Amino acid sequence: MRTRYIATISLAAMGAGFIVTKYMLPDAGWSRMLESGFEAGLVGGIADWFAVTALFRHPFGIPIPHTSLLLKNRNKIVNSLISAMENELLNKDSISRKLSELKLFNGLASGAVRLIGKRKTRLSLVQFAQTSLDRLPLERFSGIIRGFVADYVRKQDIRPIVQKLTDKFAHDSWDEKALDYLLGAGKQWVSKRETEQLLGKLAHSKLEELQVGGFMGFAVQAFIGFMSPEKLGPMVQNMLLSAIRDLSQPGSENRVKLLNEVKSAVEKLHENEALMEQLKQWLESGADSVELERFIHLRLEELRQLLLDKLEEEYSRGGRNVVKGVRYLTDRAKEKEELLQQWERSILDYAVHFIERNHYRIGMLVRDNLDKMDDKALVEMLEQKIGNDLQWIRVNGAICGFAVGIVLSFF
């Protein structure tokens, strides 16, 4: 401690000056004046040394009464320190006053804008995002997501879901859209030349399989002999196309009947217990399958690669979109200033209540740490913190004693 050496030197200087002026200088007025000054400085320095030392330990190890004051009053000092922290420094009013001076969101916004304004910071953020994204264990995430899906499916009653889907199916006229799609696809298929030939062969083979006796059988056989697959194909094709056109006409009787049947069947799907049980088993089996986990993992890999490509592009552009994003957020925040102030008050109120409820823990921590220190360690810590300033008392005592001694020598 540098100040301790200075204080010791000042005391030694007073002692050496007293010896020199007392025994080595001629007996004259000026020497007696200096002798008086050095004598008073020596007394003042020794007295202040005793006073400062008595705070921390017994001078010369002698248990003089009212010395080693800090150690004797250790518990009082610790209790006073903790009481001051709890009742003075960390009370609700002081915390509220200090926190009310903070502009939390404004400070964060201005700090973010200053940081993002530096190209090096932007590039560091982009690199950090790339590294973090590249190191994500997607295999683990895939398993977690699959497990979540499987658990959800097992616990879920699918009948209400099916009912909602069927209600939406009817409400949004998906039955008509589905029918029109099927009719369009059917018309396209029926209109093909290959379909005409297939229909002709199929109709002719089925007519030949008919087993009809009597006059009706004779008539059927005559018809079969007269009609070849090449003739039956266009006939069946035209009949099917005519039926498709009829069902495609809005408001046609057959279309309305068909749609009503479809809608009625769809609305009763959730009441079919066997179908619901089979659907539930199918969903559970699919959710527990390795294929689903593989599918999720592939989708996550594609998403990661897409994001990495975007980040690489952003890095090559110097992080311009980062600046735009931060400015966009700050602009939106300014538009919602009242909401932000409300959030800020809520956060600060929570912080005040949290500290107020738990500030005693800080006192417990301080007490626990102090109790772990022995007397020597505690004295050394206090001397390091306040000893430097106290040593100046010794220096000032020696100097002031010297000055007072000089003054007193005139009397």
C-alpha positions in Angstrom: 0.0 0.0 0.0 1.7 3.2 -1.2 0.0 5.5 1.2 1.2 3.4 4.2 4.8 3.9 3.1 4.2 7.6 2.8 2.7 7.7 6.2 5.6 5.8 7.7 8.1 8.0 5.9 6.3 11.1 7.3 6.5 9.7 10.8 10.2 8.8 10.4 10.9 12.2 9.0 9.4 13.8 12.1 11.4 11.5 14.4 14.7 12.2 12.5 14.0 15.9 12.5 13.4 15.9 16.2 16.7 14.1 16.9 18.7 16.3 14.6 17.3 19.6 16.0 17.5 18.4 19.6 21.0 17.0 19.7 22.9 18.1 16.6 22.0 21.8 15.9 23.2 24.7 18.0 20.9 26.1 20.7 19.3 29.0 18.8 15.8 30.4 18.4 15.3 29.0 14.9 16.5 25.5 16.0 14.2 25.5 19.1 11.3 26.4 16.8 12.1 23.5 14.4 12.6 21.2 17.4 9.1 22.2 18.7 7.6 21.6 15.3 9.2 18.2 14.8 8.3 17.2 18.3 4.7 18.1 17.9 4.7 16.4 14.4 6.2 13.2 16.0 3.5 13.2 18.7 0.7 13.8 16.2 2.0 11.1 13.8 2.4 8.5 16.6 -1.1 9.4 18.0 -2.7 9.0 14.5 -0.8 5.8 13.8 -2.2 4.4 17.1 -5.7 5.6 16.2 -5.6 4.1 12.6 -4.0 0.8 13.8 -6.5 0.5 16.6 -9.3 0.3 14.1 -7.9 -2.9 12.5 -5.8 -4.7 15.2 -4.1 -4.3 18.6 -1.0 -2.0 18.3 2.1 -4.1 18.8 -0.1 -7.1 19.5 -0.9 -5.7 22.9 -4.6 -6.1 23.9 -5.0 -2.5 24.9 -8.7 -1.6 25.7 -10.7 -0.1 22.9 -8.4 -1.3 20.2 -9.0 -3.7 17.2 -12.4 -2.0 17.0 -13.5 -3.5 13.7 -13.0 -7.1 14.8 -14.7 -6.5 18.2 -17.7 -5.0 16.5 -17.7 -7.4 13.5 -21.3 -8.5 14.0 -22.5 -4.9 14.5 -20.8 -3.8 11.3 -22.1 -6.7 9.3 -25.7 -6.2 10.6 -25.4 -2.4 10.0 -24.2 -3.0 6.4 -26.9 -5.5 5.6 -29.6 -3.3 7.3 -28.4 -0.3 5.2 -28.5 -2.4 2.0 -32.0 -3.7 2.8 -33.6 -0.5 4.2 -31.7 2.3 2.6 -30.2 1.2 -0.7 -32.6 -1.5 -1.8 -35.9 -0.3 -0.5 -38.9 0.1 -2.9 -38.7 3.9 -3.1 -35.0 4.0 -4.0 -35.3 1.2 -6.5 -38.4 2.8 -8.1 -36.7 6.2 -8.3 -33.6 4.7 -9.9 -35.5 2.5 -12.4 -37.9 5.4 -13.3 -34.9 7.2 -14.6 -34.2 4.4 -17.1 -35.6 4.6 -20.6 -35.4 0.9 -21.3 -36.8 0.6 -24.8 -35.4 3.9 -26.0 -31.9 3.0 -24.8 -32.1 -0.4 -26.4 -33.3 1.1 -29.7 -30.6 3.7 -29.8 -28.0 1.2 -28.8 -29.1 -1.2 -31.5 -29.1 1.5 -34.2 -25.6 2.5 -33.3 -24.3 -1.0 -33.3 -26.0 -2.0 -36.5 -24.6 1.1 -38.2 -21.1 -0.5 -38.1 -20.5 -2.9 -41.0 -18.3 -5.1 -38.8 -21.1 -5.6 -36.4 -23.6 -6.5 -39.1 -21.3 -9.1 -40.6 -20.6 -10.6 -37.2 -24.3 -11.0 -36.6 -24.8 -12.6 -40.0 -21.9 -15.0 -39.3 -23.2 -15.8 -35.9 -26.6 -16.6 -37.4 -25.0 -18.8 -40.1 -22.9 -20.7 -37.5 -25.8 -21.2 -35.1 -28.1 -22.4 -37.9 -25.5 -24.7 -39.4 -25.0 -26.4 -36.0 -28.6 -27.0 -35.2 -29.2 -30.7 -34.6 -32.0 -31.2 -37.0 -32.1 -35.0 -36.3 -33.1 -34.3 -32.7 -35.6 -31.7 -33.7 -37.1 -34.1 -36.2 -37.6 -36.7 -33.5 -39.1 -34.2 -31.1 -41.5 -32.9 -33.7 -42.5 -36.4 -34.7 -43.0 -37.3 -31.1 -45.1 -34.2 -30.5 -47.3 -35.0 -33.5 -47.7 -38.7 -32.5 -48.6 -37.7 -28.9 -51.1 -35.1 -30.2 -52.7 -37.6 -32.5 -53.0 -40.2 -29.8 -54.7 -37.8 -27.4 -56.9 -36.2 -29.9 -60.6 -37.2 -30.6 -60.7 -36.9 -34.4 -64.5 -36.9 -34.6 -64.9 -33.2 -33.9 -62.1 -32.5 -36.3 -63.8 -34.6 -39.0 -67.1 -32.9 -38.3 -65.5 -29.4 -38.7 -63.9 -30.5 -41.9 -67.1 -31.8 -43.3 -69.0 -28.7 -42.2 -66.5 -26.6 -44.0 -66.6 -28.9 -46.9 -70.3 -28.3 -47.3 -70.2 -24.6 -46.4 -67.5 -23.8 -49.0 -69.3 -25.9 -51.7 -66.3 -28.2 -52.0 -68.7 -31.0 -53.0 -69.6 -29.0 -56.2 -65.9 -28.2 -56.8 -64.9 -31.8 -56.3 -67.7 -33.0 -58.6 -66.8 -30.5 -61.3 -63.2 -31.5 -61.1 -64.0 -35.2 -61.4 -66.5 -34.5 -64.3 -63.8 -32.5 -66.1 -61.2 -35.2 -65.7 -63.8 -37.9 -66.7 -64.8 -36.0 -69.8 -61.1 -35.6 -70.8 -60.6 -39.3 -70.3 -63.8 -40.5 -72.0 -63.1 -38.3 -75.1 -59.9 -40.1 -75.9 -59.8 -42.5 -78.9 -58.2 -45.2 -76.7 -61.0 -44.9 -74.2 -63.6 -45.3 -77.0 -61.9 -48.5 -78.1 -61.6 -49.8 -74.5 -65.3 -49.0 -73.9 -66.4 -50.8 -77.0 -64.4 -54.0 -76.2 -65.6 -53.9 -72.6 -69.3 -53.4 -73.6 -69.1 -56.2 -76.2 -67.5 -58.7 -73.8 -70.1 -58.0 -71.1 -72.9 -58.4 -73.6 -71.5 -61.8 -74.6 -71.6 -62.8 -70.9 -75.3 -62.2 -70.6 -77.3 -65.4 -70.0 -80.9 -64.6 -71.2 -83.3 -67.3 -72.4 -86.3 -67.4 -74.7 -87.2 -64.7 -77.2 -85.3 -62.1 -75.2 -82.1 -64.3 -75.5 -82.6 -64.6 -79.2 -83.0 -60.8 -79.5 -79.9 -60.2 -77.4 -77.8 -62.6 -79.4 -79.0 -61.0 -82.6 -78.0 -57.6 -81.3 -74.6 -58.9 -80.3 -74.0 -60.4 -83.7 -75.0 -57.1 -85.3 -73.0 -54.8 -83.0 -69.2 -55.0 -83.1 -66.8 -53.4 -80.5 -66.1 -50.7 -83.1 -69.8 -49.7 -83.2 -70.4 -50.1 -79.4 -67.4 -47.9 -78.5 -68.8 -44.6 -79.9 -72.3 -45.4 -78.6 -71.1 -45.9 -75.0 -68.7 -43.0 -75.3 -71.5 -40.6 -76.4 -73.8 -41.9 -73.6 -71.1 -41.2 -71.0 -70.3 -37.7 -72.4 -74.0 -36.9 -72.4 -74.3 -38.0 -68.8 -71.2 -35.9 -67.9 -72.7 -32.8 -69.7 -76.0 -33.3 -67.8 -74.2 -33.6 -64.4 -72.1 -30.5 -65.3 -75.2 -28.3 -65.8 -75.9 -26.2 -62.7 -79.4 -26.9 -61.4 -79.9 -30.1 -63.3 -82.1 -32.6 -61.5 -79.5 -35.4 -61.6 -76.7 -33.1 -60.4 -78.8 -31.8 -57.5 -79.6 -35.4 -56.5 -76.0 -36.5 -56.7 -74.8 -33.5 -54.7 -77.4 -34.1 -52.0 -76.3 -37.7 -51.7 -72.7 -36.8 -51.5 -73.4 -34.0 -48.9 -75.5 -36.3 -46.8 -72.8 -39.1 -46.8 -70.1 -36.6 -45.9 -72.1 -35.1 -43.1 -72.5 -38.5 -41.5 -68.9 -39.5 -41.7 -68.1 -38.6 -38.1 -71.0 -40.9 -36.9 -69.4 -43.9 -38.5 -67.6 -45.4 -35.5 -65.8 -48.1 -37.6 -64.5 -45.6 -40.1 -63.4 -43.2 -37.3 -61.6 -45.9 -35.5 -59.9 -47.0 -38.7 -58.9 -43.4 -39.5 -57.5 -42.9 -36.0 -55.4 -46.1 -36.3 -54.2 -45.0 -39.7 -53.2 -41.5 -38.3 -51.4 -43.0 -35.3 -49.5 -45.4 -37.4 -48.5 -42.7 -39.8 -47.4 -40.4 -36.9 -45.3 -43.1 -35.3 -43.6 -44.1 -38.6 -40.0 -43.5 -39.4 -41.1 -42.2 -42.8 -42.8 -39.2 -41.1 -39.6 -38.4 -39.1 -37.6 -38.7 -42.3 -40.1 -36.4 -44.1 -39.8 -33.8 -41.3 -36.0 -34.0 -41.4 -35.9 -33.5 -45.1 -38.2 -30.5 -44.9 -36.1 -29.0 -42.1 -32.9 -29.5 -44.1 -34.5 -27.8 -47.1 -35.5 -24.9 -44.8 -32.1 -24.6 -43.3 -30.4 -24.6 -46.7 -32.8 -21.9 -47.9 -32.0 -19.8 -44.8 -28.2 -20.4 -45.2 -28.4 -19.2 -48.8 -30.3 -16.1 -47.8 -27.7 -15.4 -45.0 -24.8 -15.9 -47.5 -26.5 -13.5 -49.9 -27.0 -11.0 -47.0 -23.3 -11.3 -46.0 -22.2 -10.5 -49.5 -24.4 -7.4 -49.4 -22.9 -6.2 -46.2 -25.9 -6.9 -44.0 -28.1 -4.2 -45.6 -31.3 -6.0 -44.7 -30.2 -6.2 -41.1 -30.2 -2.4 -41.1 -33.5 -2.2 -42.8 -35.0 -4.7 -40.3 -33.7 -2.8 -37.2 -34.9 0.5 -38.7 -38.3 -1.0 -39.5 -38.6 -2.3 -35.9 -37.6 1.1 -34.4 -40.0 2.9 -36.6 -42.9 0.6 -35.7 -41.9 1.0 -32.0 -42.1 4.8 -32.3 -45.7 4.4 -33.6 -46.5 2.2 -30.6 -44.9 4.5 -28.0 -47.8 4.3 -25.6 -47.8 0.5 -25.7 -44.1 0.4 -25.2 -44.3 2.7 -22.2 -47.0 0.4 -20.8 -44.7 -2.6 -21.3 -41.8 -0.7 -19.8 -43.8 0.2 -16.7 -44.8 -3.4 -16.4 -41.3 -4.6 -16.6 -39.9 -2.0 -14.2 -42.8 -2.7 -11.7 -42.0 -6.4 -11.9 -38.3 -5.7 -11.4 -39.1 -3.5 -8.3 -41.3 -6.1 -6.8 -38.8 -8.9 -7.5 -35.9 -7.0 -6.0 -38.0 -6.0 -3.0 -39.1 -9.6 -2.4 -35.6 -11.0 -2.8 -33.2 -8.3 -1.6 -32.9 -10.1 1.7 -31.1 -12.8 -0.3 -28.4 -10.3 -1.1 -28.0 -9.6 2.6 -27.8 -13.3 3.3 -25.2 -13.7 0.6 -23.1 -10.8 2.0 -23.4 -12.3 5.5 -22.5 -15.8 4.3 -19.4 -14.5 2.5 -18.3 -12.4 5.4 -18.8 -15.3 7.8 -16.5 -17.5 5.7 -13.7 -15.0 6.1 -11.4 -15.2 9.1 -10.3 -12.2 11.0 -7.0 -11.8 9.1 -8.7 -12.0 5.7 -11.4 -9.5 6.8 -8.8 -7.0 8.1 -6.8 -7.3 4.9 -9.9 -6.7 2.8 -10.9 -3.7 4.8 -7.4 -2.2 4.7 -7.3 -2.7 0.9 -10.7 -0.9 0.6 -10.4 1.9 3.1 -6.8 1.7 4.5 -5.3 4.0 1.9 -7.6 6.9 2.9 -7.0 6.2 6.6 -3.2 6.3 6.2 -3.5 9.9 5.0 -4.8 10.7 8.5 -1.3 9.8 9.8 0.4 12.0 7.2 -1.9 14.9 8.0 -1.4 14.3 11.7 2.3 14.6 11.4 2.1 17.7 9.1 -0.5 19.4 11.3 1.5 18.6 14.4 4.6 20.1 12.9 2.7 23.3 12.0 1.1 23.5 15.4 4.5 23.0 17.1 6.0 25.8 15.1 3.1 28.1 16.2 3.3 27.1 19.8 7.1 27.7 19.8 6.4 31.5 19.6 4.5 31.3 22.9 
